Amino acid sequence: MSNWIIYSVGFLAQLLFSGRLILQWVLSEKSKKVLTPSIFWKLSLFASFLLFVYGYLRDDFAIMLGQALTYFIYIRNLQLQGEWQKAPKSIRWFLWVFPILLVIYSFNNNTYDLVKLFKNEAIPLWLIILGSVAQIIFTLRFIYQWIYSEKNKESSLPFGFWLLSLIGSILILAYAILRKDPVLLVGHLMGSVIYFRNLLILKKQ
């Protein structure tokens, strides 16, 4: 597959990720408090779907790891907001099983294996480790947010979510620069600014 198609998928995913953040930020600035609109989770889920495909096409384990860990948390937040149940059942089933089917297909057809994922000639091991650690920290924000939301029985974006977002995003920016990945670089440059701004809004609250 040509690079321009692969990068188009990645940039579209980052455009959706950035769009959800900008929308959430604008609504929060207007209300003078941090909001969690349902469109934030809908765009997150679709963008995660595309970025998982992008990571697969680039044989980039760090990207796939990050999306695999957050994908189902997006679905859970939509469930908490009562939006997931409104989607057609066929779409819900497809979104549930797609990442699993893609991984099974890849292994069964020898597209890649664990050795290839961790010994990608284009990415040295130390860089894979850096990218994976960055993605894990970045993903912890949604695990924290999920636990917080389950405890409070409503979907919300607390202070710890934005703090972990900022730390993880800075590490991913470092990975993107070293990896020479324009998709990650563009997405996390804008994200870092919005994460910092949400921290300031929450502090004022």
C-alpha positions as CSV (number, residue, x, y, z in Angstrom):
1,M,0.0,0.0,0.0
2,S,1.4,3.4,-0.9
3,N,2.6,5.8,1.8
4,W,0.2,8.6,0.9
5,I,-2.8,6.3,1.6
6,I,-1.3,5.2,5.0
7,Y,-0.5,8.7,6.0
8,S,-4.0,9.9,4.9
9,V,-5.5,7.4,7.3
10,G,-3.2,8.6,10.1
11,F,-3.9,12.3,9.5
12,L,-7.6,11.7,9.3
13,A,-7.5,10.0,12.7
14,Q,-5.4,12.8,14.2
15,L,-7.8,15.4,12.7
16,L,-10.7,13.7,14.5
17,F,-8.7,13.5,17.7
18,S,-7.9,17.2,17.4
19,G,-11.4,18.0,16.5
20,R,-12.8,16.3,19.6
21,L,-10.3,18.3,21.8
22,I,-11.0,21.6,20.2
23,L,-14.8,21.1,20.5
24,Q,-14.5,20.0,24.1
25,W,-12.1,23.0,24.8
26,V,-14.4,25.6,23.2
27,L,-17.5,24.3,25.0
28,S,-15.5,24.3,28.3
29,E,-14.2,27.8,27.8
30,K,-17.8,29.0,27.1
31,S,-19.1,27.3,30.2
32,K,-16.1,28.2,32.4
33,K,-15.9,24.6,33.5
34,V,-14.6,21.3,32.0
35,L,-17.4,19.6,30.1
36,T,-17.6,16.0,28.7
37,P,-19.9,16.1,25.7
38,S,-20.9,12.8,24.1
39,I,-19.5,13.9,20.7
40,F,-16.1,13.8,22.4
41,W,-16.4,10.0,22.9
42,K,-17.9,9.4,19.5
43,L,-15.1,11.2,17.7
44,S,-12.6,9.4,20.0
45,L,-13.9,6.0,19.1
46,F,-13.9,6.7,15.3
47,A,-10.4,8.2,15.5
48,S,-9.1,5.3,17.6
49,F,-10.5,2.9,15.0
50,L,-8.6,4.7,12.2
51,L,-5.3,5.1,14.2
52,F,-5.4,1.4,15.1
53,V,-5.5,0.7,11.3
54,Y,-2.7,3.2,10.8
55,G,-0.5,1.6,13.3
56,Y,-1.2,-1.8,11.7
57,L,-0.3,-0.5,8.3
58,R,3.0,1.0,9.6
59,D,3.9,-2.1,11.7
60,D,4.1,0.3,14.7
61,F,3.5,-1.6,17.9
62,A,3.5,1.5,20.1
63,I,0.6,3.1,18.2
64,M,-1.4,-0.1,18.1
65,L,-0.8,-0.7,21.9
66,G,-2.1,2.8,22.7
67,Q,-5.3,2.4,20.7
68,A,-6.0,-1.2,21.9
69,L,-6.0,0.0,25.5
70,T,-8.3,3.0,25.0
71,Y,-10.6,1.8,22.3
72,F,-13.0,-0.1,24.6
73,I,-12.9,2.7,27.3
74,Y,-14.4,5.0,24.7
75,I,-17.2,2.5,24.2
76,R,-17.7,2.3,27.9
77,N,-18.0,6.1,28.3
78,L,-20.6,6.1,25.5
79,Q,-22.5,3.4,27.5
80,L,-22.3,5.6,30.6
81,Q,-23.8,8.5,28.7
82,G,-26.5,6.3,27.2
83,E,-25.3,7.0,23.7
84,W,-23.9,3.6,22.8
85,Q,-27.3,1.9,22.9
86,K,-28.7,4.4,20.3
87,A,-26.3,3.1,17.6
88,P,-27.6,0.3,15.3
89,K,-26.7,-3.1,16.7
90,S,-24.7,-4.1,13.5
91,I,-22.4,-1.1,14.0
92,R,-22.0,-1.9,17.7
93,W,-21.0,-5.5,17.0
94,F,-18.6,-4.4,14.2
95,L,-16.9,-1.9,16.5
96,W,-16.6,-4.5,19.3
97,V,-15.0,-7.2,17.2
98,F,-13.0,-5.3,14.6
99,P,-9.7,-4.9,16.5
100,I,-9.8,-8.5,17.6
101,L,-10.5,-9.8,14.1
102,L,-7.7,-7.7,12.7
103,V,-5.1,-9.1,15.1
104,I,-6.4,-12.7,14.6
105,Y,-6.2,-12.2,10.8
106,S,-2.7,-10.8,11.0
107,F,-1.3,-13.7,13.0
108,N,-3.1,-16.4,11.0
109,N,-1.8,-14.9,7.7
110,N,1.7,-14.4,9.1
111,T,1.4,-10.6,8.4
112,Y,3.5,-10.1,11.5
113,D,4.3,-11.9,14.7
114,L,5.6,-10.8,18.2
115,V,9.2,-11.0,17.0
116,K,8.6,-8.7,14.1
117,L,6.7,-6.2,16.3
118,F,9.6,-5.9,18.7
119,K,12.4,-6.2,16.1
120,N,11.2,-3.8,13.4
121,E,14.3,-2.9,11.4
122,A,13.0,0.7,11.0
123,I,12.7,1.2,14.7
124,P,15.4,0.4,17.2
125,L,14.3,-1.4,20.4
126,W,15.0,1.5,22.7
127,L,12.8,3.7,20.6
128,I,10.0,1.1,20.6
129,I,10.3,1.0,24.4
130,L,10.2,4.8,24.6
131,G,7.1,4.9,22.4
132,S,5.4,2.1,24.3
133,V,6.1,3.7,27.7
134,A,4.7,7.0,26.3
135,Q,1.6,5.3,25.0
136,I,1.1,3.5,28.3
137,I,1.3,6.7,30.3
138,F,-1.0,8.5,27.8
139,T,-3.4,5.5,28.1
140,L,-3.4,5.6,31.9
141,R,-5.3,8.8,31.6
142,F,-8.3,6.9,30.2
143,I,-7.9,4.1,32.7
144,Y,-7.9,6.7,35.5
145,Q,-10.9,8.5,33.8
146,W,-12.8,5.2,33.5
147,I,-12.3,4.3,37.1
148,Y,-13.3,7.8,38.2
149,S,-16.4,7.8,36.0
150,E,-17.5,4.3,37.2
151,K,-17.1,5.4,40.8
152,N,-19.2,8.5,40.2
153,K,-21.6,6.8,37.8
154,E,-21.2,9.4,35.1
155,S,-18.7,10.2,32.3
156,S,-16.4,13.0,33.3
157,L,-12.8,14.3,32.6
158,P,-11.1,15.0,36.0
159,F,-7.9,16.8,36.8
160,G,-5.8,13.6,36.8
161,F,-6.9,12.8,33.2
162,W,-5.6,16.1,31.9
163,L,-2.3,15.9,33.9
164,L,-1.6,12.4,32.5
165,S,-2.6,13.6,29.1
166,L,0.0,16.4,29.2
167,I,2.8,14.2,30.5
168,G,2.1,11.4,28.0
169,S,1.7,13.8,25.1
170,I,5.1,15.4,25.7
171,L,6.7,11.9,25.7
172,I,4.9,11.0,22.5
173,L,6.1,14.2,20.9
174,A,9.7,13.1,21.7
175,Y,8.9,9.7,20.2
176,A,7.4,11.4,17.1
177,I,10.4,13.6,16.6
178,L,12.8,10.6,16.9
179,R,10.6,8.4,14.8
180,K,10.1,11.2,12.2
181,D,6.3,10.6,12.3
182,P,4.4,13.6,11.1
183,V,1.0,12.2,12.1
184,L,1.9,11.9,15.8
185,L,3.8,15.2,15.8
186,V,1.0,17.3,14.4
187,G,-1.6,15.6,16.6
188,H,0.2,16.0,19.9
189,L,1.5,19.5,19.3
190,M,-2.0,20.8,19.4
191,G,-3.1,18.4,22.1
192,S,-0.5,19.5,24.5
193,V,-1.7,23.1,24.4
194,I,-5.3,22.0,25.0
195,Y,-4.4,19.6,27.9
196,F,-2.5,22.5,29.6
197,R,-5.5,24.8,29.1
198,N,-7.9,22.4,30.6
199,L,-5.7,22.1,33.7
200,L,-5.9,25.8,34.1
201,I,-9.7,25.8,33.7
202,L,-10.0,23.1,36.3
203,K,-7.7,24.9,38.7
204,K,-9.9,28.0,38.4
205,Q,-13.0,25.8,39.1
